[in-house]
Amino acid sequence: MELIPRKTIGFLGLSLLIMALIACGSRSEAIYFASDRDGQWDIYSSDPNSNEEINLTDTPFAEEQPILSPNRKLLAFSVSKDSKDPNVGIEVMKIKESEKISITTGMGIYVTPRWSPDSSRLAYAASQAGKESYVYISDLSQSPSPRLSDISSDEVGDWSSDGNSVVFSSSNLSAPGIHDRNPDGVNQRQISCGNDYGAKWSPDNKKLAFISDRDGTPNIYVIERGIDDPKCNADAESTLGLYQLTDTEGSEYDISWSPDGRQILFVSERDGNPEIYVMDNSGNNVVRLTRNDKVKDVQPVWSPDGKNIAFASDLDGDFDIFIMNNKGEDQKRLTNNDASDVDPSW
């Protein structure tokens, strides 16, 4: 038998290690999205480097709106009998094991799951027939989820990275706006007053960005943590700590903070159709990243390192997932089919 030199063995071992690291890095960069290409909605993953796509759920049910956990090991998503079923539940998948956990049970509408920073809990809004919607907290077990909000709530906006705040919006006529509460159920506070929604904490938890139509059309606002919205108090004289970042006649939505907190991604219809923009967290230096007239470019999300952006575009008449760098350059189609691919989570 011919012996293999030790140097060769060492080189082969190093090569295998490098290949393994590349593979792990590739998985860590995967983008997750929903697609109806097989006749029903399923959750897929796609590797931007290899373009490999995997159907993760592949069931007869409608599985949509994936939300990746901070540790990138879990996926939360909505599940229903089909896209027309009024009852919508929430499931969690352990990505590596492909094991699924039902977070909600029984009939009802369970929406907007948001992860705790340690990936151990989910906040979500839930309503049942004839009852108002409230926010609940799940520990990912089959035990009943305790109710968090004491006011009817339409959606969960975000869970702060320090773990101390869950923000949610309410259209309750007695206290409409964005509310904040510790996830263990103490110190509930109303942050804003009005038709405000889509709240997102900055990475350092010092500012909260949200959408409000308080001036006629949906625009982006930022309020500093601990500041009272003057709109909540008729006697307030100062708006210090509350800033309107955009002021256009077109609707703006789908806001997303950059990982370093310096910029905000968003969608604006200021030029007649939905396009993706980015601006400084002060509202300055607004840059249009996509230029596809008569095409909808929506749902932008940052890559974990902030260097790239994934988004959905109906360039061919149906939505596909695209990626580009953070300057709007090097746009690349990630999916290409006659179905709809939406809701990228990176």
C-alpha positions as CSV (number, residue, x, y, z in Angstrom):
1,M,0.0,0.0,0.0
2,E,1.4,3.4,-0.9
3,L,1.7,5.7,2.0
4,I,0.4,9.3,1.8
5,P,2.9,11.9,3.0
6,R,2.0,13.7,6.3
7,K,2.2,17.1,4.5
8,T,-0.4,15.8,2.0
9,I,-2.6,14.7,4.8
10,G,-2.2,18.0,6.5
11,F,-3.1,19.9,3.3
12,L,-6.2,17.7,2.7
13,G,-7.3,18.3,6.3
14,L,-6.9,22.0,5.9
15,S,-8.7,22.0,2.6
16,L,-11.6,20.0,4.2
17,L,-11.7,22.5,7.1
18,I,-11.8,25.5,4.7
19,M,-14.6,23.8,2.7
20,A,-16.6,23.2,5.9
21,L,-16.1,26.8,7.0
22,I,-17.3,28.0,3.6
23,A,-20.3,25.8,3.8
24,C,-21.2,27.0,7.3
25,G,-20.7,30.6,6.2
26,S,-22.9,30.0,3.3
27,R,-25.7,28.6,5.5
28,S,-25.4,31.6,7.8
29,E,-26.0,33.9,4.9
30,A,-29.1,32.2,3.7
31,I,-32.2,34.3,2.8
32,Y,-35.6,32.9,3.8
33,F,-38.8,33.7,2.0
34,A,-42.3,32.5,1.1
35,S,-43.2,31.2,-2.3
36,D,-46.4,29.7,-3.9
37,R,-44.6,28.1,-6.8
38,D,-45.8,24.6,-5.9
39,G,-49.5,25.6,-5.7
40,Q,-49.5,26.5,-2.0
41,W,-47.4,28.8,0.1
42,D,-44.2,27.3,1.5
43,I,-41.1,28.6,3.2
44,Y,-37.9,28.4,1.2
45,S,-34.2,29.2,1.8
46,S,-31.8,30.4,-0.8
47,D,-28.1,30.7,-0.7
48,P,-27.0,34.0,-2.4
49,N,-23.6,32.4,-3.2
50,S,-24.6,29.1,-4.7
51,N,-28.2,30.0,-5.6
52,E,-29.3,26.7,-4.1
53,E,-33.0,26.8,-3.0
54,I,-34.6,24.5,-0.5
55,N,-38.3,24.0,0.3
56,L,-38.2,23.9,4.1
57,T,-41.9,23.2,4.8
58,D,-43.4,21.4,1.8
59,T,-46.8,20.7,3.3
60,P,-50.4,21.0,2.0
61,F,-50.9,24.0,4.2
62,A,-50.2,27.7,3.5
63,E,-47.0,28.7,5.3
64,E,-46.0,32.4,4.9
65,Q,-44.2,35.4,6.4
66,P,-41.0,33.8,7.7
67,I,-39.2,35.6,10.6
68,L,-35.6,34.5,11.3
69,S,-34.5,34.4,14.9
70,P,-31.5,36.5,16.0
71,N,-29.4,33.3,16.5
72,R,-30.4,32.2,12.9
73,K,-31.4,28.8,14.2
74,L,-35.2,29.2,14.3
75,L,-37.9,30.4,11.9
76,A,-41.3,31.6,12.9
77,F,-44.0,31.7,10.3
78,S,-47.7,31.9,9.8
79,V,-49.7,28.7,8.9
80,S,-53.3,28.2,7.7
81,K,-55.3,25.7,5.8
82,D,-54.9,27.9,2.7
83,S,-54.5,31.5,1.8
84,K,-58.2,32.1,2.2
85,D,-58.6,30.5,5.6
86,P,-59.6,33.2,8.2
87,N,-57.8,31.2,10.9
88,V,-54.0,31.8,10.9
89,G,-51.6,30.2,13.4
90,I,-47.9,30.5,14.2
91,E,-45.3,27.8,14.0
92,V,-41.6,27.7,14.7
93,M,-39.1,25.5,12.9
94,K,-35.7,24.4,14.1
95,I,-33.9,24.9,10.9
96,K,-31.1,22.3,11.4
97,E,-33.5,19.6,12.6
98,S,-36.5,20.6,10.4
99,E,-38.5,20.1,13.5
100,K,-41.7,22.2,13.8
101,I,-43.4,23.5,17.0
102,S,-47.0,24.8,17.0
103,I,-46.9,28.0,19.1
104,T,-50.6,28.7,18.9
105,T,-53.6,26.3,19.2
106,G,-57.3,26.6,18.4
107,M,-59.2,28.8,16.1
108,G,-58.1,32.4,15.7
109,I,-55.8,34.9,14.0
110,Y,-52.3,35.0,15.3
111,V,-50.0,37.4,13.6
112,T,-46.7,39.5,13.6
113,P,-44.5,37.2,15.6
114,R,-41.4,39.0,16.9
115,W,-38.3,37.3,18.5
116,S,-36.7,38.1,21.8
117,P,-33.0,39.0,21.4
118,D,-32.0,35.7,22.9
119,S,-34.3,33.7,20.5
120,S,-36.1,32.0,23.4
121,R,-39.5,33.7,23.2
122,L,-42.0,35.1,20.7
123,A,-44.3,38.1,21.1
124,Y,-47.4,38.1,18.8
125,A,-50.9,39.5,18.4
126,A,-53.8,37.2,18.7
127,S,-57.6,37.5,18.3
128,Q,-60.4,35.0,18.3
129,A,-63.9,35.2,16.9
130,G,-65.9,37.9,18.6
131,K,-63.0,39.0,20.7
132,E,-60.4,41.8,20.6
133,S,-56.8,41.3,19.7
134,Y,-54.1,41.4,22.3
135,V,-50.4,40.8,22.6
136,Y,-49.1,37.5,24.0
137,I,-45.7,36.1,24.9
138,S,-44.7,32.5,24.2
139,D,-41.7,30.6,25.6
140,L,-41.9,28.2,22.6
141,S,-43.5,25.5,24.6
142,Q,-47.0,24.1,24.6
143,S,-47.8,25.9,27.8
144,P,-50.4,28.7,27.5
145,S,-49.0,32.0,26.5
146,P,-49.5,34.8,29.0
147,R,-51.2,38.0,27.8
148,L,-48.9,41.0,27.7
149,S,-51.0,44.0,26.6
150,D,-54.0,45.4,28.6
151,I,-55.3,47.3,25.6
152,S,-56.4,45.8,22.3
153,S,-53.5,45.6,19.9
154,D,-53.3,45.2,16.2
155,E,-49.7,44.2,15.7
156,V,-46.4,43.7,17.4
157,G,-43.8,46.1,16.0
158,D,-40.5,45.0,17.6
159,W,-38.7,43.5,20.6
160,S,-35.8,45.7,21.7
161,S,-32.3,44.2,21.5
162,D,-31.8,44.7,25.3
163,G,-34.8,42.5,25.9
164,N,-36.6,45.1,28.0
165,S,-39.3,46.3,25.6
166,V,-42.0,45.0,23.3
167,V,-43.7,47.7,21.3
168,F,-47.1,47.2,19.7
169,S,-49.7,49.4,18.0
170,S,-53.3,49.9,18.9
171,S,-56.3,51.4,17.1
172,N,-58.3,51.4,20.3
173,L,-60.2,54.7,20.3
174,S,-59.4,55.3,23.9
175,A,-55.6,55.2,23.4
176,P,-54.6,54.8,19.7
177,G,-50.9,54.7,18.9
178,I,-47.8,52.8,19.9
179,H,-47.4,51.2,23.3
180,D,-44.4,49.8,25.1
181,R,-44.2,47.1,27.8
182,N,-41.6,45.0,29.5
183,P,-42.0,41.4,28.2
184,D,-42.6,40.2,31.8
185,G,-45.8,42.4,31.9
186,V,-44.8,45.5,33.9
187,N,-44.5,49.2,33.1
188,Q,-46.8,49.6,30.1
189,R,-46.5,53.0,28.6
190,Q,-48.1,54.8,25.6
191,I,-45.3,56.1,23.4
192,S,-47.3,57.8,20.6
193,C,-50.9,58.9,20.0
194,G,-52.7,58.5,16.6
195,N,-52.7,56.2,13.7
196,D,-49.1,55.0,14.3
197,Y,-47.7,51.6,13.5
198,G,-44.8,49.6,12.1
199,A,-42.5,50.5,15.1
200,K,-38.9,49.4,15.0
201,W,-36.3,50.0,17.7
202,S,-32.8,51.2,16.7
203,P,-30.1,48.7,17.4
204,D,-28.9,50.7,20.4
205,N,-32.5,50.9,21.7
206,K,-32.3,54.7,22.0
207,K,-34.8,55.6,19.2
208,L,-38.0,54.2,17.9
209,A,-38.9,54.6,14.2
210,F,-42.5,54.3,13.2
211,I,-45.1,55.2,10.5
212,S,-47.7,57.8,11.2
213,D,-50.3,59.6,9.1
214,R,-50.7,62.4,11.7
215,D,-49.9,65.0,8.9
216,G,-52.2,63.5,6.3
217,T,-50.1,60.8,4.6
218,P,-48.0,57.9,6.0
219,N,-44.5,59.3,6.8
220,I,-41.6,58.1,8.9
221,Y,-41.0,59.5,12.4
222,V,-38.5,58.8,15.1
223,I,-38.9,59.4,18.8
224,E,-36.2,59.1,21.5
225,R,-36.7,56.6,24.2
226,G,-38.4,58.0,27.2
227,I,-39.9,61.0,25.4
228,D,-43.6,61.7,25.5
229,D,-45.3,62.3,22.2
230,P,-46.7,65.9,22.4
231,K,-49.8,64.6,20.5
232,C,-50.7,62.7,23.6
233,N,-50.8,65.9,25.7
234,A,-52.8,68.9,24.5
235,D,-50.8,71.1,26.9
236,A,-47.4,70.0,25.5
237,E,-45.4,72.9,24.1
238,S,-42.3,71.1,22.8
239,T,-41.7,68.4,20.2
240,L,-38.1,67.9,21.3
241,G,-37.2,64.2,20.9
242,L,-39.8,63.6,18.2
243,Y,-38.6,64.0,14.7
244,Q,-40.4,63.7,11.3
245,L,-37.9,62.2,9.0
246,T,-39.9,62.2,5.7
247,D,-42.5,64.6,4.4
248,T,-43.9,63.6,1.1
249,E,-47.3,63.1,-0.5
250,G,-46.6,59.4,-1.2
251,S,-47.0,56.7,1.3
252,E,-43.9,55.3,3.0
253,Y,-43.6,52.0,4.8
254,D,-41.4,48.8,5.3
255,I,-38.8,50.6,7.5
256,S,-35.7,48.7,8.5
257,W,-32.7,50.0,10.6
258,S,-29.2,49.2,9.4
259,P,-27.3,46.9,11.7
260,D,-25.1,49.8,12.9
261,G,-28.1,52.1,13.4
262,R,-26.8,54.8,11.1
263,Q,-29.3,54.4,8.3
264,I,-33.0,53.5,7.7
265,L,-34.2,51.6,4.7
266,F,-37.8,52.2,3.6
267,V,-40.2,52.0,0.7
268,S,-41.7,55.2,-0.7
269,E,-44.3,56.0,-3.4
270,R,-43.2,59.6,-3.6
271,D,-42.3,59.2,-7.3
272,G,-45.5,57.4,-8.3
273,N,-44.7,53.8,-7.6
274,P,-43.1,51.8,-4.7
275,E,-39.3,52.2,-4.8
276,I,-36.6,51.5,-2.1
277,Y,-34.8,54.3,-0.4
278,V,-32.2,54.7,2.3
279,M,-31.5,57.7,4.5
280,D,-29.4,58.7,7.5
281,N,-31.1,58.1,10.9
282,S,-31.5,61.9,11.0
283,G,-33.6,61.9,7.8
284,N,-30.8,63.5,5.8
285,N,-29.0,62.2,2.7
286,V,-32.0,60.4,1.2
287,V,-30.9,58.1,-1.7
288,R,-33.2,56.2,-4.1
289,L,-31.7,52.7,-4.5
290,T,-34.1,51.2,-7.1
291,R,-35.3,52.8,-10.3
292,N,-37.9,50.5,-11.8
293,D,-40.8,52.7,-13.1
294,K,-44.2,50.9,-13.0
295,V,-42.6,48.1,-11.0
296,K,-43.1,47.5,-7.2
297,D,-39.9,47.2,-5.2
298,V,-40.8,46.4,-1.6
299,Q,-39.9,44.6,1.7
300,P,-36.2,45.6,1.9
301,V,-34.1,43.9,4.6
302,W,-30.4,44.3,5.5
303,S,-27.9,41.5,5.4
304,P,-26.5,40.8,8.9
305,D,-23.3,42.7,8.0
306,G,-25.1,45.6,6.5
307,K,-23.3,45.3,3.2
308,N,-26.3,44.1,1.1
309,I,-30.0,44.4,0.9
310,A,-32.6,41.8,-0.1
311,F,-36.0,42.9,-1.5
312,A,-39.1,41.7,-3.5
313,S,-39.8,43.1,-6.9
314,D,-42.6,42.3,-9.4
315,L,-40.3,43.2,-12.4
316,D,-41.8,40.3,-14.5
317,G,-45.4,40.7,-13.3
318,D,-44.9,38.4,-10.3
319,F,-42.7,39.0,-7.3
320,D,-39.2,37.6,-7.1
321,I,-36.4,38.0,-4.5
322,F,-33.5,40.3,-5.5
323,I,-30.3,41.4,-3.7
324,M,-28.2,44.5,-4.2
325,N,-25.4,46.1,-2.3
326,N,-26.1,48.9,0.2
327,K,-25.6,51.6,-2.5
328,G,-28.2,50.0,-4.8
329,E,-25.6,48.6,-7.1
330,D,-24.9,45.1,-8.3
331,Q,-28.5,44.1,-8.4
332,K,-28.9,40.3,-8.7
333,R,-32.0,38.2,-9.2
334,L,-32.1,35.5,-6.5
335,T,-35.3,33.7,-7.7
336,N,-36.9,33.4,-11.1
337,N,-40.2,31.7,-11.7
338,D,-43.8,32.4,-12.6
339,A,-45.0,32.3,-9.0
340,S,-44.7,34.9,-6.2
341,D,-41.6,34.9,-3.9
342,V,-42.0,37.4,-1.1
343,D,-41.2,38.4,2.5
344,P,-37.4,37.9,2.5
345,S,-35.8,37.4,6.0
346,W,-32.1,37.6,6.2
